[in-house]
Amino acid sequence: MVELTKENFDAEVLEAGGVVFVDFWSPKCEPCMGLLPEVEAFAEKNAGRGAKFCKLDTAGNKRLAIAQKVMGIPTFVFYKDGEKVFVFDKDVIEMGAVQAKLDELLG
């Protein structure tokens, strides 16, 4: 997974073609850390399918998270051709649904 920062976010996500998955997380967030093995397995399982998998530590990039309207974590966001197309927020993250959304976006 690509580690995002304010320095590379635009190039890796907003200027990227195709589907980009971003995990907004923090090492101090217990639910985030609980989901981490599943997120990494999800990225590994889908590698080579034409999507990019990234993560952004919101603790060190608060302004960037707020600019992306991420107000709670964990939050997963799908971007397509630089546009935000779907958000899974902290109340409804289920990896089966995340997989289904990726499959839909990749066609």
Backbone as CSV, one residue per row, in Angstrom:
resi,resn,N_x,N_y,N_z,CA_x,CA_y,CA_z,C_x,C_y,C_z
1,MET,0.839,-1.183,0.000,0.000,0.000,0.000,0.885,1.249,0.000
2,VAL,0.484,2.233,-0.760,1.230,3.488,-0.856,0.926,4.335,0.378
3,GLU,1.963,4.779,1.060,1.811,5.672,2.213,1.614,7.094,1.677
4,LEU,0.489,7.687,2.006,0.184,9.034,1.521,0.571,10.094,2.542
5,THR,0.970,11.257,2.009,1.253,12.437,2.813,0.704,13.637,2.041
6,LYS,0.792,14.806,2.654,0.337,16.002,1.934,1.195,16.244,0.698
7,GLU,2.429,15.763,0.714,3.330,15.974,-0.422,2.961,15.121,-1.637
8,ASN,2.438,13.920,-1.421,2.175,13.049,-2.578,0.692,12.746,-2.815
9,PHE,-0.203,13.257,-1.969,-1.623,12.919,-2.092,-2.193,13.286,-3.465
10,ASP,-1.952,14.509,-3.906,-2.509,14.934,-5.193,-2.033,14.037,-6.330
11,ALA,-0.733,13.781,-6.385,-0.186,12.967,-7.475,-0.672,11.526,-7.415
12,GLU,-0.733,10.945,-6.214,-1.088,9.534,-6.077,-2.596,9.274,-6.164
13,VAL,-3.401,10.284,-5.808,-4.855,10.070,-5.738,-5.617,10.958,-6.713
14,LEU,-5.508,12.261,-6.558,-6.344,13.187,-7.333,-5.933,13.295,-8.793
15,GLU,-4.664,13.051,-9.091,-4.198,13.122,-10.476,-4.040,11.741,-11.100
16,ALA,-4.384,10.711,-10.356,-4.235,9.329,-10.839,-5.435,8.933,-11.686
17,GLY,-5.168,8.161,-12.713,-6.260,7.605,-13.501,-6.726,6.297,-12.874
18,GLY,-7.955,5.946,-13.103,-8.467,4.684,-12.599,-8.937,4.760,-11.161
19,VAL,-9.055,3.591,-10.536,-9.609,3.464,-9.195,-8.486,3.508,-8.155
20,VAL,-8.694,4.344,-7.130,-7.755,4.439,-6.017,-8.549,4.251,-4.721
21,PHE,-8.081,3.328,-3.882,-8.659,3.069,-2.558,-7.763,3.736,-1.531
22,VAL,-8.362,4.533,-0.627,-7.582,5.176,0.422,-8.161,4.812,1.786
23,ASP,-7.313,4.282,2.645,-7.653,3.982,4.029,-7.170,5.155,4.881
24,PHE,-8.124,5.920,5.435,-7.799,6.999,6.365,-7.801,6.371,7.758
25,TRP,-6.662,6.399,8.444,-6.504,5.688,9.704,-5.561,6.445,10.627
26,SER,-5.371,5.908,11.825,-4.391,6.440,12.769,-3.925,5.297,13.664
27,PRO,-2.651,5.307,14.042,-2.163,4.250,14.925,-2.792,4.300,16.325
28,LYS,-3.409,5.423,16.684,-4.059,5.543,17.991,-5.525,5.126,17.954
29,CYS,-6.006,4.728,16.794,-7.416,4.345,16.601,-7.530,2.820,16.700
30,GLU,-8.149,2.334,17.788,-8.264,0.883,17.974,-9.031,0.194,16.844
31,PRO,-10.197,0.728,16.406,-10.883,0.080,15.282,-10.021,0.048,14.011
32,CYS,-9.232,1.109,13.790,-8.337,1.143,12.625,-7.323,0.009,12.703
33,MET,-6.731,-0.139,13.865,-5.710,-1.163,14.042,-6.326,-2.561,13.944
34,GLY,-7.574,-2.695,14.394,-8.270,-3.972,14.280,-8.547,-4.351,12.839
35,LEU,-8.827,-3.352,12.004,-9.111,-3.589,10.589,-7.846,-3.753,9.744
36,LEU,-6.713,-3.318,10.268,-5.482,-3.283,9.486,-5.138,-4.607,8.799
37,PRO,-5.180,-5.755,9.488,-4.859,-7.011,8.789,-5.819,-7.300,7.632
38,GLU,-7.103,-6.972,7.816,-8.083,-7.194,6.755,-7.842,-6.255,5.576
39,VAL,-7.484,-5.022,5.868,-7.212,-4.039,4.807,-5.990,-4.471,4.006
40,GLU,-4.950,-4.901,4.695,-3.739,-5.340,4.002,-4.015,-6.585,3.159
41,ALA,-4.814,-7.505,3.680,-5.182,-8.711,2.920,-6.025,-8.339,1.699
42,PHE,-6.927,-7.370,1.858,-7.765,-6.884,0.767,-6.885,-6.298,-0.350
43,ALA,-5.913,-5.468,0.025,-5.016,-4.851,-0.960,-4.184,-5.918,-1.660
44,GLU,-3.679,-6.876,-0.895,-2.855,-7.940,-1.462,-3.667,-8.812,-2.423
45,LYS,-4.872,-9.161,-2.007,-5.751,-10.020,-2.816,-6.088,-9.365,-4.160
46,ASN,-6.225,-8.048,-4.148,-6.665,-7.335,-5.346,-5.536,-6.672,-6.126
47,ALA,-4.309,-6.882,-5.701,-3.157,-6.325,-6.422,-3.165,-6.847,-7.857
48,GLY,-2.863,-5.982,-8.791,-2.806,-6.405,-10.187,-4.139,-6.338,-10.913
49,ARG,-5.181,-5.851,-10.242,-6.503,-5.760,-10.878,-6.758,-4.387,-11.493
50,GLY,-5.796,-3.490,-11.381,-5.969,-2.177,-11.994,-6.343,-1.081,-11.017
51,ALA,-6.357,-1.382,-9.716,-6.632,-0.358,-8.708,-5.361,-0.089,-7.920
52,LYS,-5.290,1.101,-7.326,-4.166,1.459,-6.463,-4.690,1.471,-5.030
53,PHE,-3.865,0.991,-4.098,-4.247,0.906,-2.695,-3.311,1.773,-1.868
54,CYS,-3.919,2.687,-1.093,-3.154,3.670,-0.341,-3.687,3.792,1.081
55,LYS,-2.852,4.372,1.949,-3.309,4.673,3.300,-2.736,6.009,3.740
56,LEU,-3.535,6.716,4.544,-3.146,8.034,5.031,-3.304,8.060,6.541
57,ASP,-2.200,8.277,7.245,-2.220,8.422,8.703,-2.754,9.818,9.013
58,THR,-3.976,9.879,9.517,-4.620,11.171,9.751,-3.978,11.929,10.909
59,ALA,-3.289,11.225,11.810,-2.647,11.908,12.941,-1.601,12.904,12.447
60,GLY,-0.896,12.550,11.394,0.131,13.433,10.869,-0.324,14.277,9.690
61,ASN,-1.570,14.091,9.283,-2.086,14.786,8.088,-3.520,15.250,8.320
62,LYS,-3.757,15.888,9.475,-5.124,16.294,9.851,-5.774,17.224,8.828
63,ARG,-5.030,18.213,8.378,-5.610,19.180,7.428,-6.005,18.522,6.117
64,LEU,-5.184,17.582,5.676,-5.491,16.862,4.442,-6.753,16.020,4.623
65,ALA,-6.873,15.332,5.756,-8.075,14.536,6.034,-9.316,15.431,6.064
66,ILE,-9.213,16.566,6.726,-10.349,17.493,6.797,-10.688,18.025,5.411
67,ALA,-9.672,18.332,4.611,-9.907,18.815,3.248,-10.654,17.772,2.419
68,GLN,-10.445,16.491,2.739,-11.145,15.417,2.034,-12.468,15.062,2.721
69,LYS,-12.862,15.886,3.696,-14.116,15.726,4.431,-14.185,14.411,5.206
70,VAL,-13.032,13.961,5.680,-12.964,12.780,6.540,-12.979,13.292,7.976
71,MET,-14.102,13.053,8.655,-14.274,13.606,9.997,-14.139,12.557,11.097
72,GLY,-14.090,11.299,10.726,-13.921,10.230,11.705,-13.144,9.100,11.060
73,ILE,-12.538,8.276,11.897,-11.785,7.146,11.362,-12.187,5.885,12.103
74,PRO,-12.044,4.737,11.477,-11.523,4.544,10.122,-12.525,4.978,9.052
75,THR,-12.007,5.439,7.940,-12.809,5.779,6.766,-12.075,5.258,5.540
76,PHE,-12.818,4.597,4.666,-12.277,4.140,3.386,-12.941,4.953,2.293
77,VAL,-12.145,5.474,1.363,-12.684,6.269,0.258,-12.188,5.685,-1.060
78,PHE,-13.124,5.532,-1.993,-12.771,5.149,-3.352,-12.800,6.398,-4.217
79,TYR,-11.739,6.587,-4.987,-11.653,7.661,-5.973,-11.581,6.996,-7.336
80,LYS,-12.153,7.650,-8.332,-12.035,7.162,-9.706,-11.691,8.350,-10.573
81,ASP,-10.558,8.254,-11.266,-10.060,9.342,-12.115,-10.017,10.664,-11.350
82,GLY,-9.579,10.591,-10.086,-9.398,11.786,-9.268,-10.623,12.287,-8.537
83,GLU,-11.774,11.678,-8.780,-13.016,12.108,-8.140,-13.416,11.127,-7.049
84,LYS,-13.848,11.657,-5.906,-14.342,10.804,-4.830,-15.671,10.200,-5.292
85,VAL,-15.764,8.858,-5.278,-16.976,8.207,-5.772,-17.729,7.408,-4.715
86,PHE,-17.057,7.022,-3.627,-17.763,6.271,-2.591,-16.978,6.320,-1.287
87,VAL,-17.727,6.417,-0.169,-17.112,6.494,1.153,-17.722,5.437,2.068
88,PHE,-16.856,4.676,2.707,-17.263,3.797,3.804,-16.764,4.478,5.067
89,ASP,-17.680,4.857,5.977,-17.195,5.518,7.188,-17.234,4.575,8.374
90,LYS,-16.800,5.086,9.490,-16.531,4.262,10.672,-17.710,3.435,11.166
91,ASP,-18.928,3.829,10.834,-20.086,3.100,11.343,-20.447,1.872,10.516
92,VAL,-20.009,1.821,9.278,-20.504,0.752,8.391,-19.407,0.060,7.585
93,ILE,-18.248,-0.135,8.173,-17.182,-0.786,7.414,-17.269,-2.296,7.579
94,GLU,-17.511,-2.941,6.467,-17.552,-4.407,6.404,-16.790,-4.769,5.141
95,MET,-15.752,-5.562,5.276,-14.831,-5.786,4.158,-15.493,-6.460,2.959
96,GLY,-16.527,-7.254,3.165,-17.251,-7.843,2.039,-17.891,-6.773,1.169
97,ALA,-18.445,-5.758,1.816,-19.053,-4.646,1.080,-17.991,-3.820,0.366
98,VAL,-16.834,-3.664,0.989,-15.726,-2.930,0.360,-15.261,-3.682,-0.890
99,GLN,-15.157,-5.001,-0.778,-14.762,-5.822,-1.931,-15.790,-5.697,-3.056
100,ALA,-17.069,-5.745,-2.711,-18.136,-5.632,-3.718,-18.073,-4.281,-4.430
101,LYS,-17.790,-3.207,-3.690,-17.700,-1.876,-4.296,-16.502,-1.808,-5.237
102,LEU,-15.365,-2.382,-4.838,-14.201,-2.416,-5.724,-14.528,-3.165,-7.005
103,ASP,-15.161,-4.325,-6.860,-15.526,-5.123,-8.046,-16.421,-4.313,-8.977
104,GLU,-17.375,-3.589,-8.393,-18.284,-2.758,-9.193,-17.517,-1.655,-9.925
105,LEU,-16.625,-0.972,-9.217,-15.882,0.141,-9.818,-14.917,-0.330,-10.911
106,LEU,-14.381,-1.528,-10.742,-13.471,-2.043,-11.751,-14.216,-2.656,-12.940
107,GLY,-15.518,-2.828,-12.770,-16.356,-3.349,-13.861,-16.136,-4.797,-14.091
